[in-house]
């Protein structure tokens, strides 16, 4: 239910051209834009001053400003906002000069079409983000703040603190892939980040999402380090991503994208170096394509280069549902610890993708009553309870929850503030903040997503007595069963589902008990206690290995 609309300011004095641009933007399926038109520069500058504009489409010849002076005034008003020039055929030299002066691109009005306009908008936004916002990510700032808080409490040596603040290896790539009509070649940004190499091979998922950037991937890699250390897994943290909306790609386009991305990062990954896995926007099929691409380069099959792949290709039973299952193991443990009876307890699940849907399924099996769920399309509420299998069947057919008939529609804000015993966050980051934390009314807040709760919100919730199951603990089921898959692959073993689930429960409950014990002993909240546990294990390993040379 997040708003992904791009806000475009169109500064154009010709009403025919203005209507044409608006119509072309509306007809481009890869864009979700709202257009704010202005017929002169003064109105355009006023709209820029009001804020909220993502991109400017600018005619340089206006009633109140001419040629490059127009661009300079827009750039002065909004220096970080990309500008695409709309030009006539006889002004091509002026448009080229404008690009040299800082505009992102130019388009000839007489040749305008939806594809060209859409590409200019998307590429300009991507380039602007690559220049200004790669490291400056809210998620990365949150990950660093959490680490620094833990480091201060545990009086971490400053040399170690500085070393763990940023990832050890980072690769940023831009690469092309063909669209299905073969007339378009899309260029996208991709990333692979390895936070710490001290603990063994690095491990982490690959995310396909239109908001992926270097900071987000670095944050996820950092959290993966603490998560693996907390679970006592022999991995450092890694993460990968491609800035693309996978829902707008056909299966063939997704395959071409995946194979090219794998080729671009192929020197970083390997069964003994860095093992990718599925994440948001990717799945078993994507992992199969990654494994096959790597194997083609190696000359033989290398199933252990990825985890989360189909069982027939060496994947593990239980991997698909592992994150949701592990989160419910932690909710059950938190309920026992706090004296909450799960039988009949009202529960809310934000996010209904892989993690959220299985969380709802296993919560229902544990006796909880699912009263509200949501995905990007809609929120649903029924105080009598929602049938989880019916919801899963509906999503399988319609892809999203929107339109499900036997529930009331609610907003994202309303869902987060629904009174319940268990609130499971399985969507995106920064959902519970200082602005809404005092209205969150639950006894257990369990994080299946990464970074859904800010530090300020943590303090408010802890003061209210809410028990938080932090992300590094709550969503560790996925990487734990990925570890099982890697072990089975490297040793040519096959474990039964009951054995996998039993091992998963044992490992996660051990981590929960250590975290609770640390929190009680040192007077810490659950998140800080979990981070201290993870950071301490990485610190011990670094000190034992020493510094080369």
C-alpha positions as CSV (number, residue, x, y, z in Angstrom):
1,X,0.0,0.0,0.0
2,X,3.0,2.3,-0.2
3,X,2.7,5.2,-2.6
4,X,5.1,4.7,-5.4
5,X,3.8,7.6,-7.6
6,X,6.4,9.8,-9.3
7,X,5.4,13.4,-9.1
8,X,6.2,15.2,-12.4
9,X,6.2,19.0,-12.8
10,X,5.4,19.8,-16.5
11,X,6.4,23.4,-17.4
12,X,5.0,24.0,-20.9
13,X,3.1,27.0,-22.3
14,X,1.6,25.2,-25.3
15,X,-1.7,23.6,-24.2
16,X,-1.6,21.0,-27.1
17,X,1.9,19.8,-26.1
18,X,0.8,19.8,-22.4
19,X,-2.2,17.5,-23.2
20,X,0.0,15.3,-25.4
21,X,2.6,14.8,-22.6
22,X,-0.1,14.1,-20.0
23,X,-1.8,11.5,-22.3
24,X,1.5,9.8,-23.1
25,X,2.4,9.5,-19.4
26,X,-1.0,8.0,-18.6
27,X,-0.6,5.4,-21.4
28,X,2.9,4.2,-20.3
29,X,2.4,1.0,-18.3
30,X,5.8,1.2,-16.7
31,X,5.1,4.6,-15.1
32,X,2.9,5.6,-12.2
33,X,3.0,9.4,-12.4
34,X,1.0,12.3,-11.3
35,X,1.5,15.4,-13.5
36,X,1.4,18.9,-12.1
37,X,1.2,21.3,-15.1
38,X,2.5,24.9,-15.1
39,X,2.0,27.3,-18.1
40,X,4.9,29.6,-17.1
41,X,8.1,29.5,-15.2
42,X,6.8,31.5,-12.3
43,X,4.1,29.0,-11.6
44,X,6.6,26.2,-12.0
45,X,9.1,27.7,-9.5
46,X,6.2,28.2,-7.0
47,X,5.4,24.5,-7.3
48,X,9.0,23.5,-6.8
49,X,9.2,25.7,-3.7
50,X,6.2,23.8,-2.3
51,X,8.2,20.6,-2.5
52,X,7.4,17.0,-3.4
53,X,8.4,17.2,-7.1
54,X,10.5,14.2,-8.3
55,X,11.2,15.3,-11.9
56,X,10.7,18.4,-14.1
57,X,9.7,18.3,-17.8
58,X,10.8,21.7,-19.0
59,X,10.2,23.8,-22.1
60,X,13.0,26.3,-22.4
61,X,11.0,28.9,-24.3
62,X,8.4,30.3,-22.0
63,X,6.4,33.6,-21.8
64,X,8.5,34.7,-18.7
65,X,11.9,33.1,-19.4
66,X,14.0,32.1,-22.4
67,X,16.6,29.5,-23.2
68,X,19.3,28.4,-20.8
69,X,18.2,31.0,-18.3
70,X,15.1,29.0,-17.8
71,X,17.1,25.9,-16.9
72,X,19.4,27.8,-14.6
73,X,16.5,29.2,-12.6
74,X,14.9,25.7,-12.2
75,X,18.3,24.2,-11.2
76,X,18.8,27.0,-8.6
77,X,15.4,26.3,-7.1
78,X,15.8,22.5,-7.0
79,X,19.4,21.5,-7.6
80,X,18.9,17.8,-6.9
81,X,15.7,17.3,-9.0
82,X,16.4,15.9,-12.5
83,X,15.2,18.0,-15.4
84,X,14.2,16.6,-18.9
85,X,14.1,19.3,-21.6
86,X,11.1,19.3,-24.0
87,X,12.4,20.9,-27.3
88,X,11.2,21.7,-30.8
89,X,13.2,20.3,-33.8
90,X,14.7,23.7,-34.5
91,X,16.0,24.0,-30.9
92,X,18.2,20.9,-30.8
93,X,21.4,22.8,-30.3
94,X,19.9,24.7,-27.4
95,X,18.7,21.4,-25.9
96,X,22.1,19.8,-26.2
97,X,23.6,22.9,-24.5
98,X,21.1,22.4,-21.7
99,X,22.2,18.8,-21.2
100,X,25.8,20.1,-21.0
101,X,24.6,22.6,-18.4
102,X,23.1,19.9,-16.1
103,X,19.8,18.7,-17.6
104,X,19.3,14.9,-17.5
105,X,18.0,14.4,-21.1
106,X,16.0,16.1,-23.8
107,X,13.1,15.0,-26.0
108,X,11.9,16.4,-29.3
109,X,8.2,17.3,-29.1
110,X,7.4,16.3,-32.6
111,X,8.9,12.8,-32.0
112,X,7.3,12.2,-28.6
113,X,5.9,8.8,-27.8
114,X,5.0,6.9,-24.6
115,X,8.1,4.7,-24.7
116,X,10.6,7.5,-25.2
117,X,9.0,9.7,-22.6
118,X,8.8,6.9,-20.1
119,X,12.4,5.9,-20.6
120,X,13.6,9.5,-20.2
121,X,11.7,9.8,-16.9
122,X,12.8,6.5,-15.5
123,X,16.4,6.8,-16.5
124,X,16.7,10.4,-15.3
125,X,15.4,9.4,-11.9
126,X,17.7,6.4,-11.8
127,X,20.8,8.5,-12.6
128,X,19.9,11.2,-10.1
129,X,19.5,8.6,-7.4
130,X,22.8,7.0,-8.3
131,X,24.6,10.3,-8.0
132,X,23.0,11.6,-4.8
133,X,21.3,8.9,-2.7
134,X,23.2,5.6,-3.0
135,X,24.7,5.6,0.5
136,X,22.3,8.2,1.9
137,X,19.6,5.6,2.6
138,X,17.2,5.7,5.6
139,X,17.7,1.9,6.0
140,X,21.5,2.2,6.1
141,X,21.3,5.1,8.6
142,X,19.0,2.9,10.7
143,X,21.4,-0.1,10.5
144,X,24.3,2.1,11.5
145,X,22.4,3.8,14.4
146,X,21.4,0.4,15.7
147,X,25.0,-0.9,15.5
148,X,26.5,2.2,17.1
149,X,24.0,2.0,20.0
150,X,25.0,-1.7,20.6
151,X,28.7,-0.8,20.3
152,X,28.4,2.0,22.9
153,X,26.6,-0.3,25.4
154,X,29.2,-3.1,25.0
155,X,32.1,-0.6,25.0
156,X,33.3,-2.0,21.7
157,X,36.9,-1.2,20.7
158,X,36.9,1.8,18.4
159,X,39.0,0.0,15.8
160,X,36.4,-2.8,15.5
161,X,33.6,-0.3,15.6
162,X,35.0,1.6,12.6
163,X,35.7,-1.6,10.7
164,X,32.2,-2.9,11.1
165,X,30.4,0.4,10.3
166,X,30.7,0.0,6.5
167,X,30.7,-3.1,4.2
168,X,34.0,-4.8,3.3
169,X,33.2,-5.2,-0.4
170,X,30.7,-3.5,-2.7
171,X,30.0,-3.9,-6.4
172,X,27.8,-1.5,-8.3
173,X,26.9,-2.4,-11.9
174,X,24.7,-1.0,-14.6
175,X,23.7,-3.5,-17.2
176,X,21.3,-3.9,-20.2
177,X,18.6,-6.5,-21.0
178,X,16.2,-6.8,-23.9
179,X,12.5,-6.2,-23.6
180,X,10.3,-8.8,-25.3
181,X,9.8,-6.8,-28.5
182,X,13.6,-6.6,-29.0
183,X,13.3,-3.0,-30.0
184,X,14.0,-1.7,-26.4
185,X,17.1,-2.3,-24.3
186,X,16.6,-1.4,-20.7
187,X,19.6,-0.4,-18.5
188,X,19.2,-0.9,-14.8
189,X,21.4,-0.7,-11.7
190,X,22.5,-3.8,-9.7
191,X,24.4,-4.3,-6.5
192,X,26.2,-7.0,-4.5
193,X,27.5,-6.1,-1.0
194,X,29.6,-8.2,1.4
195,X,29.6,-6.8,4.9
196,X,32.1,-9.1,6.7
197,X,34.3,-11.8,5.3
198,X,35.7,-12.9,8.7
199,X,33.1,-15.5,9.5
200,X,33.3,-17.7,6.4
201,X,31.5,-17.4,3.1
202,X,29.0,-14.5,2.9
203,X,25.3,-15.2,2.6
204,X,22.4,-13.0,1.6
205,X,19.4,-12.6,-0.7
206,X,18.9,-10.8,-3.9
207,X,16.1,-8.2,-4.0
208,X,14.3,-6.9,-7.1
209,X,12.5,-3.7,-6.3
210,X,12.2,-0.3,-7.8
211,X,13.5,1.4,-4.7
212,X,16.7,-0.6,-4.3
213,X,19.9,1.4,-3.8
214,X,23.4,0.9,-2.4
215,X,22.4,2.1,1.0
216,X,19.5,-0.3,1.3
217,X,21.6,-3.3,0.2
218,X,24.4,-2.3,2.6
219,X,21.9,-2.1,5.4
220,X,20.5,-5.6,4.6
221,X,24.0,-7.0,4.4
222,X,24.9,-5.5,7.8
223,X,21.8,-7.0,9.4
224,X,22.5,-10.3,7.8
225,X,25.9,-10.3,9.5
226,X,24.4,-9.9,12.9
227,X,21.6,-12.4,12.1
228,X,24.0,-15.2,11.1
229,X,26.2,-14.5,14.1
230,X,23.2,-14.6,16.4
231,X,22.1,-18.0,14.9
232,X,25.7,-19.3,15.2
233,X,25.9,-19.8,11.4
234,X,29.3,-19.9,9.7
235,X,28.5,-17.0,7.4
236,X,29.2,-13.3,7.1
237,X,26.4,-11.0,5.8
238,X,25.8,-10.1,2.2
239,X,23.0,-8.8,0.0
240,X,22.3,-8.1,-3.6
241,X,19.7,-6.2,-5.5
242,X,18.5,-4.8,-8.9
243,X,16.6,-1.5,-9.1
244,X,13.7,-2.7,-11.2
245,X,10.0,-3.4,-10.8
246,X,9.7,-7.1,-11.4
247,X,5.9,-7.0,-11.6
248,X,6.3,-5.1,-14.9
249,X,8.4,-7.8,-16.5
250,X,7.4,-10.9,-18.4
251,X,8.9,-14.2,-17.5
252,X,11.3,-14.0,-20.4
253,X,12.4,-10.5,-19.5
254,X,12.9,-11.6,-15.9
255,X,15.1,-14.4,-17.0
256,X,17.2,-12.2,-19.3
257,X,17.6,-9.7,-16.5
258,X,18.6,-12.4,-13.9
259,X,21.1,-14.1,-16.2
260,X,22.8,-10.8,-17.1
261,X,22.9,-9.6,-13.4
262,X,24.4,-13.0,-12.5
263,X,27.1,-12.6,-15.1
264,X,27.9,-9.1,-13.9
265,X,28.5,-10.2,-10.3
266,X,29.9,-13.7,-11.1
267,X,33.4,-13.0,-9.7
268,X,31.9,-12.1,-6.3
269,X,29.7,-15.2,-5.8
270,X,30.5,-18.9,-5.4
271,X,29.7,-21.8,-3.0
272,X,32.7,-21.0,-0.9
273,X,32.7,-17.2,-1.4
274,X,29.2,-15.7,-1.4
275,X,25.9,-17.6,-1.7
276,X,22.8,-15.6,-2.9
277,X,19.2,-16.5,-2.0
278,X,15.7,-15.2,-2.7
279,X,14.4,-12.0,-1.2
280,X,11.7,-9.5,-2.1
281,X,10.8,-9.7,-5.8
282,X,12.7,-13.0,-6.4
283,X,11.9,-16.6,-5.9
284,X,12.9,-20.2,-6.5
285,X,12.8,-19.7,-10.3
286,X,15.1,-16.7,-10.2
287,X,17.6,-18.8,-8.1
288,X,17.4,-21.6,-10.7
289,X,18.4,-19.1,-13.4
290,X,21.2,-17.8,-11.3
291,X,22.5,-21.3,-10.6
292,X,22.3,-22.3,-14.2
293,X,24.1,-19.1,-15.4
294,X,26.9,-19.7,-12.9
295,X,27.1,-23.4,-13.9
296,X,27.3,-22.5,-17.6
297,X,30.4,-20.4,-16.8
298,X,31.9,-23.1,-14.6
299,X,31.3,-25.8,-17.2
300,X,29.5,-28.1,-14.7
301,X,26.5,-27.9,-12.4
302,X,27.2,-26.0,-9.1
303,X,23.9,-26.2,-7.2
304,X,25.5,-24.8,-4.0
305,X,26.1,-21.4,-5.5
306,X,22.6,-20.3,-4.4
307,X,20.1,-21.4,-1.9
308,X,16.3,-21.2,-2.0
309,X,16.2,-23.0,-5.4
310,X,13.7,-25.6,-6.4
311,X,14.0,-28.9,-4.6
312,X,14.5,-30.8,-7.8
313,X,17.7,-28.8,-8.4
314,X,19.1,-29.4,-4.9
315,X,16.9,-27.1,-2.9
316,X,15.9,-27.9,0.6
317,X,12.4,-28.9,1.9
318,X,11.0,-26.2,4.0
319,X,13.0,-23.3,2.6
320,X,10.0,-21.6,0.9
321,X,8.1,-21.2,4.2
322,X,11.1,-21.0,6.5
323,X,11.1,-17.3,7.3
324,X,7.4,-17.3,8.2
325,X,7.7,-20.5,10.1
326,X,10.7,-19.2,12.1
327,X,8.9,-15.9,12.8
328,X,6.0,-17.9,14.3
329,X,8.4,-20.0,16.4
330,X,9.7,-16.7,17.8
331,X,6.1,-15.4,18.4
332,X,5.3,-18.6,20.3
333,X,8.4,-18.2,22.4
334,X,7.6,-14.6,23.1
335,X,4.1,-15.5,24.1
336,X,5.3,-18.1,26.5
337,X,7.9,-15.7,27.9
338,X,5.2,-12.9,28.5
339,X,2.4,-15.2,29.6
340,X,0.2,-14.6,26.5
341,X,-2.2,-17.3,25.4
342,X,-2.1,-17.6,21.6
343,X,-5.3,-19.7,21.4
344,X,-7.9,-17.2,20.1
345,X,-5.5,-14.3,20.3
346,X,-6.2,-11.6,17.6
347,X,-3.3,-11.2,15.2
348,X,-2.5,-8.7,12.4
349,X,-0.1,-9.4,9.6
350,X,1.2,-6.5,7.5
351,X,2.5,-7.8,4.1
352,X,1.1,-10.8,2.3
353,X,4.0,-12.0,0.2
354,X,5.9,-15.1,1.0
355,X,6.8,-14.2,4.5
356,X,3.5,-12.6,5.5
357,X,1.3,-15.3,4.0
358,X,3.2,-18.2,5.7
359,X,3.3,-16.2,9.0
360,X,-0.5,-15.9,8.9
361,X,-0.9,-19.6,8.0
362,X,1.3,-20.8,10.9
363,X,-0.2,-18.3,13.3
364,X,-3.6,-19.6,12.5
365,X,-2.4,-23.2,13.0
366,X,-1.0,-22.1,16.4
367,X,-4.5,-21.0,17.4
368,X,-4.4,-17.3,16.7
369,X,-7.2,-15.4,15.0
370,X,-6.1,-13.4,12.0
371,X,-8.2,-10.3,12.0
372,X,-6.3,-8.1,9.5
373,X,-3.9,-8.5,6.7
374,X,-2.5,-6.3,4.0
375,X,-0.3,-6.2,0.9
376,X,0.7,-3.4,-1.6
377,X,-2.8,-3.3,-3.0
378,X,-5.1,-3.3,0.0
379,X,-5.8,-3.9,3.7
380,X,-8.5,-6.3,4.9
381,X,-10.2,-6.4,8.3
382,X,-12.7,-8.8,9.8
383,X,-13.0,-8.9,13.6
384,X,-14.4,-12.5,13.4
385,X,-11.3,-13.7,11.7
386,X,-10.0,-14.1,8.1
387,X,-9.6,-17.6,6.5
388,X,-5.9,-17.7,5.7
389,X,-6.1,-20.5,3.1
390,X,-8.9,-18.7,1.3
391,X,-6.7,-15.6,1.2
392,X,-3.8,-17.5,-0.2
393,X,-6.0,-19.1,-2.9
394,X,-7.4,-15.6,-3.8
395,X,-3.9,-14.2,-4.1
396,X,-2.8,-17.2,-6.2
397,X,-5.5,-16.3,-8.6
398,X,-5.5,-12.5,-8.5
399,X,-1.9,-11.8,-7.4
400,X,-3.1,-9.3,-4.8
401,X,-5.5,-9.0,-1.9
402,X,-7.5,-6.2,-3.5
403,X,-11.1,-7.2,-4.2
404,X,-11.3,-10.0,-1.6
405,X,-15.0,-9.9,-0.8
406,X,-15.4,-11.1,2.8
407,X,-13.7,-8.3,4.7
408,X,-13.7,-4.6,5.2
409,X,-11.1,-2.4,3.5
410,X,-8.7,-0.5,5.8
411,X,-5.7,1.7,5.2
412,X,-2.1,0.9,6.1
413,X,-2.3,3.3,9.0
414,X,-5.5,1.7,10.3
415,X,-4.0,-1.8,10.1
416,X,-0.9,-0.8,12.1
417,X,-3.2,0.7,14.8
418,X,-5.6,-2.2,15.0
419,X,-5.9,-3.5,18.6
420,X,-4.4,-7.0,18.7
421,X,-2.2,-9.3,20.7
422,X,0.3,-10.0,17.9
423,X,1.4,-7.6,15.1
424,X,3.6,-9.2,12.5
425,X,5.4,-6.8,10.2
426,X,6.3,-8.5,7.0
427,X,6.2,-5.7,4.4
428,X,8.8,-2.9,4.1
429,X,11.1,-0.8,6.3
430,X,10.1,2.2,8.5
431,X,6.5,1.2,9.1
432,X,6.4,1.9,12.8
433,X,7.9,5.3,13.6
434,X,7.9,8.0,16.2
435,X,4.8,9.4,14.6
436,X,2.6,6.3,15.0
437,X,4.2,4.2,17.6
438,X,2.1,5.5,20.5
439,X,-1.0,4.4,18.5
440,X,0.3,0.8,17.9
441,X,-1.7,-1.3,20.3
442,X,-0.3,-4.9,20.5
443,X,1.4,-7.0,23.1
444,X,3.9,-8.6,20.8
445,X,5.4,-6.9,17.7
446,X,7.3,-9.4,15.6
447,X,9.5,-8.3,12.7
448,X,9.4,-10.5,9.6
449,X,10.6,-7.5,7.4
450,X,14.0,-5.8,7.7
451,X,14.0,-2.5,9.6
452,X,10.3,-2.0,9.9
453,X,10.6,-0.2,13.3
454,X,12.8,2.9,14.0
455,X,14.9,3.4,17.1
456,X,12.6,6.2,18.3
457,X,9.6,3.9,17.9
458,X,11.5,1.2,19.8
459,X,11.7,3.5,22.8
460,X,8.0,4.3,22.8
461,X,7.0,0.7,22.4
462,X,9.3,-0.5,25.1
463,X,8.0,2.1,27.5
464,X,4.5,0.8,26.8
465,X,5.6,-2.7,27.6
466,X,5.3,-4.1,24.1
467,X,7.6,-7.1,23.5
468,X,9.5,-6.7,20.3
469,X,10.9,-9.6,18.4
470,X,13.5,-7.8,16.4
471,X,14.2,-8.6,12.7
472,X,17.7,-10.1,13.3
473,X,16.0,-12.7,15.4
474,X,12.5,-12.9,14.0
475,X,13.2,-13.3,10.3
476,X,16.3,-15.5,10.7
477,X,14.5,-18.6,9.7
478,X,15.2,-18.0,6.0
479,X,18.9,-17.8,6.3
480,X,19.0,-20.7,8.8
481,X,17.2,-23.1,6.4
482,X,19.4,-21.7,3.6
483,X,22.3,-22.9,5.7
484,X,20.7,-26.3,5.9
485,X,20.4,-26.3,2.1
486,X,24.0,-25.4,1.6
487,X,25.1,-28.1,4.1
488,X,23.0,-30.7,2.3
489,X,24.4,-29.7,-1.0
490,X,28.0,-29.6,-0.1
491,X,27.7,-33.0,1.6
492,X,25.3,-34.6,-0.9
493,X,22.7,-35.2,1.9
494,X,18.9,-35.0,2.0
495,X,17.1,-34.2,5.2
496,X,13.4,-34.9,5.9
497,X,11.1,-31.9,6.5
498,X,10.6,-32.9,10.1
499,X,14.3,-32.9,10.7
500,X,14.7,-29.5,9.0
501,X,11.9,-27.9,11.1
502,X,13.2,-29.5,14.3
503,X,16.7,-28.1,13.7
504,X,15.3,-24.7,12.7
505,X,13.3,-24.5,15.9
506,X,16.2,-25.6,18.1
507,X,18.6,-23.0,16.6
508,X,16.1,-20.2,16.8
509,X,14.9,-21.0,20.3
510,X,18.5,-21.1,21.4
511,X,19.1,-17.6,19.9
512,X,15.8,-16.4,21.6
513,X,16.9,-17.7,25.0
514,X,20.3,-16.1,24.7
515,X,18.8,-12.8,23.7
516,X,16.3,-12.8,26.6
517,X,19.1,-13.7,29.0
518,X,21.3,-10.9,27.7
519,X,18.4,-8.4,27.9
520,X,17.7,-9.4,31.5
521,X,21.3,-9.5,32.6
522,X,22.3,-6.1,31.1
523,X,19.0,-4.3,31.3
524,X,18.6,-4.0,27.5
525,X,15.7,-4.1,25.2
526,X,15.4,-7.1,22.9
527,X,16.7,-5.5,19.8
528,X,19.8,-4.2,21.5
529,X,20.4,-7.5,23.3
530,X,20.2,-9.4,20.0
531,X,22.6,-7.0,18.3
532,X,25.1,-7.2,21.2
533,X,25.0,-11.0,20.9
534,X,25.7,-10.9,17.2
535,X,28.3,-8.1,17.3
536,X,30.1,-9.8,20.2
537,X,30.5,-13.0,18.1
538,X,31.8,-11.2,15.1
539,X,34.2,-9.2,17.3
540,X,35.6,-12.3,18.9
541,X,36.2,-13.9,15.5
542,X,38.0,-10.7,14.2
543,X,40.2,-10.5,17.3
544,X,41.1,-14.2,17.0
545,X,42.0,-14.0,13.3
546,X,44.0,-10.8,13.7
547,X,44.9,-8.2,11.1
548,X,46.8,-9.0,7.9
549,X,49.5,-8.0,7.2
